[in-house]
Amino acid sequence: MSFWVYILRCSDDSYYTGHTDNLEQRIGEHQHGLCEGYTSTRLPVELVFSQACATREEALAAEQQIKGWSRKKKEAMMRGDWTEVSRLAKGNQRDGKSVHPSTSSGRTD
């Protein structure tokens, strides 16, 4: 069984990050408003990123990590620009302390 972490672009140009064990079915559920919450009020949605993971735990950890990233960092990852991802990660340091932007929450099961 494969697990996935994914990012959707919503109609308001925001991003939603989730994880699933059936990517095609889950995206269909989001697109038809069957996932109550964040995406159901921002239709239509479009899949803009997905990555296979070996376990559900790995997919959930990736989801939580990505949710903590800035929009610019997410977009760099989606472009495959790992140099920029790394640069932006270093930019999240102030006075030796990590700075974590607020994250959206959403049901992902």
Residue pairs with C-beta under 8 A, 6 or more apart in sequence:
1 21
2 21
2 52
2 53
3 19
3 20
3 21
3 52
3 53
3 54
3 55
3 56
3 58
3 59
4 19
4 20
4 21
4 23
4 26
4 50
4 51
4 52
4 53
4 59
5 17
5 18
5 19
5 50
5 51
5 53
5 59
5 62
5 63
5 66
6 17
6 18
6 19
6 20
6 23
6 26
6 27
6 47
6 49
6 50
6 51
7 15
7 16
7 17
7 47
7 48
7 49
7 50
7 66
7 74
7 78
8 15
8 16
8 17
8 18
8 27
8 30
8 39
8 45
8 46
8 47
8 48
9 15
9 45
9 46
9 48
10 16
10 38
10 39
10 42
10 43
10 45
11 42
11 43
11 44
11 45
12 42
14 42
14 104
15 48
15 71
15 74
16 30
16 38
16 39
16 42
16 45
16 104
16 106
17 63
17 66
17 67
17 74
17 104
17 106
18 26
18 63
18 106
18 108
19 53
19 56
19 59
19 60
19 62
19 63
19 108
20 26
20 59
20 108
21 56
23 50
26 35
27 45
27 47
29 35
30 39
30 45
31 43
31 44
31 45
33 39
33 40
33 43
34 40
35 107
36 107
37 106
37 107
38 104
38 105
38 106
39 45
39 106
48 78
49 74
49 77
49 78
51 62
53 59
53 62
60 108
63 108
66 74
66 77
67 103
67 104
68 100
68 101
68 103
69 77
69 88
69 101
70 88
70 92
70 101
72 84
72 88
73 84
73 85
73 88
73 89
76 82
76 84
76 85
76 88
77 85
92 98
92 99
92 100
93 99
